[in-house]
Amino acid sequence: MFRLIQVIRNLFIRIEGFLTYQLRKLFGFLNLIFGFLGKLFGFTQESQYFLEDQAQNIKQVDKQQAEASTAQTPSDPAATRRRPDAKMDYYLKLAQPKKASK
């Protein structure tokens, strides 16, 4: 009985190895075909037009943001300061080291 199980296991191992070898050859062949077509139609090279358009858009956005940021500077920066928070004082007091009592 154990001999039969070993034969079946070996059979599956051999079938797996055969299919792996054949599929690897098939996928390699498909890789050659699609790689050739990709190079032929220019999918492997960076498209100059797309990148140039994208770079121009980025430059235009940067210029617009720079213009907008210079126009929106507050005239009175003291008015936008935070006011003191009572809860924060409580937590700061808790964080201070305790004094040693005698």
CYANA upper distance limits for C-alpha pairs under 8 A (distance plus 0.5 A):
  1 MET  CA      5 ILE  CA      7.16
  2 PHE  CA      6 GLN  CA      6.80
  3 ARG  CA      7 VAL  CA      6.77
  4 LEU  CA      8 ILE  CA      6.78
  5 ILE  CA      9 ARG  CA      6.66
  6 GLN  CA     10 ASN  CA      6.64
  7 VAL  CA     11 LEU  CA      6.59
  8 ILE  CA     12 PHE  CA      6.81
  9 ARG  CA     13 ILE  CA      6.74
 10 ASN  CA     14 ARG  CA      6.65
 11 LEU  CA     15 ILE  CA      6.66
 12 PHE  CA     16 GLU  CA      6.51
 13 ILE  CA     17 GLY  CA      6.68
 14 ARG  CA     18 PHE  CA      6.62
 15 ILE  CA     19 LEU  CA      6.62
 16 GLU  CA     20 THR  CA      6.50
 17 GLY  CA     21 TYR  CA      6.66
 18 PHE  CA     22 GLN  CA      6.71
 19 LEU  CA     23 LEU  CA      6.37
 20 THR  CA     24 ARG  CA      6.45
 21 TYR  CA     25 LYS  CA      6.87
 22 GLN  CA     26 LEU  CA      6.74
 23 LEU  CA     27 PHE  CA      6.49
 24 ARG  CA     28 GLY  CA      6.49
 25 LYS  CA     29 PHE  CA      6.71
 26 LEU  CA     30 LEU  CA      6.77
 27 PHE  CA     31 ASN  CA      6.43
 28 GLY  CA     32 LEU  CA      6.81
 29 PHE  CA     33 ILE  CA      6.92
 30 LEU  CA     34 PHE  CA      6.56
 31 ASN  CA     35 GLY  CA      6.15
 32 LEU  CA     36 PHE  CA      6.52
 33 ILE  CA     37 LEU  CA      6.79
 34 PHE  CA     38 GLY  CA      6.40
 35 GLY  CA     39 LYS  CA      6.69
 36 PHE  CA     40 LEU  CA      6.51
 37 LEU  CA     41 PHE  CA      6.64
 38 GLY  CA     42 GLY  CA      6.43
 38 GLY  CA     43 PHE  CA      5.51
 38 GLY  CA     44 THR  CA      6.68
 39 LYS  CA     43 PHE  CA      6.54
 39 LYS  CA     44 THR  CA      6.22
 39 LYS  CA     45 GLN  CA      8.24
 46 GLU  CA     51 LEU  CA      8.17
 47 SER  CA     51 LEU  CA      6.85
 48 GLN  CA     52 GLU  CA      6.49
 49 TYR  CA     53 ASP  CA      6.56
 50 PHE  CA     54 GLN  CA      6.59
 51 LEU  CA     55 ALA  CA      6.52
 52 GLU  CA     56 GLN  CA      6.60
 53 ASP  CA     57 ASN  CA      6.68
 54 GLN  CA     58 ILE  CA      6.76
 55 ALA  CA     59 LYS  CA      6.75
 56 GLN  CA     60 GLN  CA      6.66
 57 ASN  CA     61 VAL  CA      6.64
 58 ILE  CA     62 ASP  CA      6.63
 59 LYS  CA     63 LYS  CA      6.71
 60 GLN  CA     64 GLN  CA      6.71
 61 VAL  CA     65 GLN  CA      6.59
 62 ASP  CA     66 ALA  CA      6.60
 63 LYS  CA     67 GLU  CA      6.70
 64 GLN  CA     68 ALA  CA      6.57
 65 GLN  CA     69 SER  CA      6.45
 66 ALA  CA     70 THR  CA      6.80
 67 GLU  CA     71 ALA  CA      6.80
 68 ALA  CA     72 GLN  CA      6.68
 69 SER  CA     73 THR  CA      7.05
 76 ASP  CA     80 THR  CA      8.08
 77 PRO  CA     81 ARG  CA      7.60
 84 PRO  CA     88 MET  CA      8.48
 85 ASP  CA     89 ASP  CA      7.18
 86 ALA  CA     90 TYR  CA      7.09
 87 LYS  CA     91 TYR  CA      7.03
 88 MET  CA     92 LEU  CA      6.62
 89 ASP  CA     93 LYS  CA      6.61
 90 TYR  CA     94 LEU  CA      6.91
 91 TYR  CA     95 ALA  CA      6.73
 92 LEU  CA     96 GLN  CA      7.02
